[in-house]
Amino acid sequence: MKQLQERPTTPQHQTPARPPANGTDPKPGHSGAQLPLWRINLLRIGYLVMGGGLAIYKWPQLFNHEPWSLAEGTVMCLLVAMSVLALLGLRYPIRMLPILLFEVGWKTLWLGIVALPLWSDGHLEGAFRTQTDKVLWFVIVVAAIPWGYAFRRYVVAAGDPWRRR
């Protein structure tokens, strides 16, 4: 009985606080400082470059194409889906940050594993050179990402629980 009396009570007309959608992390113990508006808008530029560029170059190919090989069809569908998520990032720049991190991740891997060895051997030519030129546009996305926030949010912060207690 004593435990019931010591519990804090909230009036029935109050609703729980909603987490802010402006770059803050409401969970105690998580280090998520609010991002300034200029930083959020810089993120939007990254989403626009990624999503807009893919929409301009890939969406027309999605609707007007010859039959694709397995690899071509898979890559095309993946890129169109990524463009939709990136364009969603214009509205929700903080929530969609993982799509930019994925973009930077795969392009960094490709440059390091595919392009760099070819370039260092003096064989970066033809389709590999063309692809490298396209992939290097990712530096705009790299510059747009708030790396400190991303590190605190996805590396340092406590993860979600594996089970309910």
For each residue, the residues with C-beta under 8 A, 3 or more apart:
1: 4 5
2: 5 6
3: 6 7
4: 1 7
5: 1 2
6: 2 3
7: 3 4
8:
9:
10: 14
11: 14
12:
13:
14: 10 11
15:
16:
17: 26
18:
19: 24 26
20: 23 24 26
21: 92 94 95
22: 34 35 40 94
23: 20 32 34 35 39 40 94 149
24: 19 20 32 33 34
25: 30 31 32 153 157
26: 17 19 20
27: 30 32 157
28:
29: 157 158
30: 25 27 152 153 157 158
31: 25 152 156 157
32: 23 24 25 27 149 152 153 157
33: 24 149 152
34: 22 23 24
35: 22 23 39 40 43 94 146 149
36: 39 40
37: 40 41
38: 41 42
39: 23 35 36 42 43 146
40: 22 23 35 36 37 43 44 93 94
41: 37 38 44 45
42: 38 39 45 46 143 144
43: 35 39 40 46 47 89 93 94 97 100 144 145 146
44: 40 41 47 48 89 90 93
45: 41 42 48 49 140 144
46: 42 43 49 50 89 100 140 141 143 144 145
47: 43 44 50 51 86 87 89 90 93 96 100 144
48: 44 45 51 52 90
49: 45 46 52 53 137 140 141 144
50: 46 47 53 54 82 83 86 99 100 103 141
51: 47 48 54 55 82 83 84 85 86 87 89 90
52: 48 49 55 56 87
53: 49 50 56 57 137
54: 50 51 57 58 59 79 80 82 83 86
55: 51 52 58 59 83 87
56: 52 53 59 60
57: 53 54 60 61
58: 54 55 61 62 76 79 80 83
59: 54 55 56 62 63 80 83
60: 56 57 63 64
61: 57 58 64 65 76
62: 58 59 65 76 77 80
63: 59 60
64: 60 61
65: 61 62 68 76
66:
67:
68: 65 72 73 76
69: 72 73
70: 73 74
71: 74 75
72: 68 69 75 76
73: 68 69 70 76 77
74: 70 71 77 78
75: 71 72 78 79
76: 58 61 62 65 68 72 73 79 80
77: 62 73 74 80 81
78: 74 75 81 82
79: 54 58 75 76 82 83
80: 54 58 59 62 76 77 83 84
81: 77 78 84 85
82: 50 51 54 78 79 85 86 99 102 103
83: 50 51 54 55 58 59 79 80 86 87
84: 51 80 81 87 88
85: 51 81 82 88 89 96 99
86: 47 50 51 54 82 83 89 96 99 100 103
87: 47 51 52 55 83 84 90
88: 84 85 91 92 96
89: 43 44 46 47 51 85 86 92 93 95 96 97 99 100
90: 44 47 48 51 87 93
91: 88
92: 21 88 89 95 96
93: 40 43 44 47 89 90 96 97
94: 21 22 23 35 40 43 97
95: 21 89 92
96: 47 85 86 88 89 92 93 99 100
97: 43 89 93 94 100 101 145 150 153
98: 101 102 154
99: 50 82 85 86 89 96 102 103
100: 43 46 47 50 86 89 96 97 103 104 141 144 145
101: 97 98 104 105 145 150 154
102: 82 98 99 105 106
103: 50 82 86 99 100 106 107 138 141
104: 100 101 107 108 138 141 142 145
105: 101 102 108 109
106: 102 103 109 110
107: 103 104 110 111 135 138
108: 104 105 111 112 138
109: 105 106 112 113
110: 106 107 113 114 115 131 135
111: 107 108 114 115 116 132 135 136
112: 108 109 115 116
113: 109 110 116 117
114: 110 111 117 118 128
115: 110 111 112 118 119 124 128 131 132 135
116: 111 112 113 119 120
117: 113 114 120 121
118: 114 115 121 123 124 125 128
119: 115 116 122 123 124 132
120: 116 117
121: 117 118
122: 119
123: 118 119 128
124: 115 118 119 128 129 132
125: 118 128 129
126: 129 130
127: 130 131
128: 114 115 118 123 124 125 131 132
129: 124 125 126 132 133
130: 126 127 133 134
131: 110 115 127 128 134 135
132: 111 115 119 124 128 129 135 136
133: 129 130 136
134: 130 131 137
135: 107 110 111 115 131 132 138
136: 111 132 133 139
137: 49 53 134 140 141
138: 103 104 107 108 135 141 142
139: 136 142 143
140: 45 46 49 137 143 144
141: 46 49 50 100 103 104 137 138 144 145
142: 104 138 139 145
143: 42 46 139 140
144: 42 43 45 46 47 49 100 140 141
145: 43 46 97 100 101 104 141 142 150
146: 35 39 43 149 150
147: 150 151
148: 151 152
149: 23 32 33 35 146 152 153
150: 97 101 145 146 147 153 154 155
151: 147 148 154 155 156
152: 30 31 32 33 148 149 155 156 157
153: 25 30 32 97 149 150 156 157
154: 98 101 150 151 157
155: 150 151 152
156: 31 151 152 153
157: 25 27 29 30 31 32 152 153 154
158: 29 30
159:
160:
161: 164 165
162:
163:
164: 161
165: 161
